[in-house]
Amino acid sequence: LNSVKNPFIVLDQWRNEGIEKNDQKDPQAIVLCTARKADTCELLPNEIKNETLMMPEARYVLCKMINVEKGYIVFFTNYNSAKGAQLNENCLATAVFYWDTLDQGKQIRLSGRVVKSPIFESEKYFNARHPKSRLGARASDQSSPIESREELLAKVEKEIAEHDGKPDSEIKRPSNWGGYRLYATKIELWQAEENRIHDRAVWRRSLLGMSELNEDSSSDS
């Protein structure tokens, strides 16, 4: 692994191997870790006045794109979700890939800065989704409390009724749904070896000078 010049080439290769092997339920799944300010009930008495303590949160999402040249991955979600709110407050995050069926096991960990995808990227992916998935995205207020699952299903049925008989192109992306890009500042490749003498290599970089991170190209109007 130490001879690798661009770890994102390896990331792309390992993910494609996982897809081609087709024996892991979803080889594009990643654990996305964000952080939020800790609630009072999560702190010890002597920590309550410490406003800097953060609580990590993790969930699985799907990595839908990899940009090997610029070094970022893309996932899509509801911007009003818990992870969206956390990324709005703290744009630093970590993502972990793991393929337990590739050789003895392979893992890639990326840490870096998360920004919203440009509108064209979110539109392109949304329009490529199955119509029912698009309707579901329109109906769901992700992470918001609801009375019951029936309430959510009723919202989905309402969307279906409103779009009944219309072409699929009429199912528009809601402005609170879209992509995020995670630009890696640190990436670690790991592969399992015999006797638990594993192989691990780490790369770091600065994002200074990457002008696209300062472009306001993700705002919906």
Number of C-alpha atoms within 10 A of each C-alpha: 14 11 7 12 10 12 21 22 15 16 21 15 12 20 21 14 15 21 15 11 12 12 13 15 9 12 23 20 21 21 18 21 17 23 21 18 14 16 12 13 8 10 14 9 9 7 12 15 11 11 11 11 15 13 13 13 14 15 12 14 15 17 21 13 15 19 14 15 9 11 17 20 21 21 22 20 18 21 21 16 17 16 22 21 16 20 21 15 12 15 17 20 21 21 24 17 23 21 22 16 15 18 10 12 14 19 18 24 19 24 20 21 19 22 20 25 21 19 15 13 15 22 18 12 15 22 16 10 11 11 17 14 13 19 23 18 21 20 19 15 17 17 12 9 7 11 7 8 8 10 11 16 14 12 17 20 15 14 19 18 11 11 14 10 8 11 9 15 8 10 19 13 18 16 15 15 20 25 24 24 23 25 22 26 17 15 23 18 22 18 21 17 13 8 6 8 9 13 14 14 15 15 16 13 10 10 13 7 8 10 8 10 16 9 9 11 13 17 10 9 4
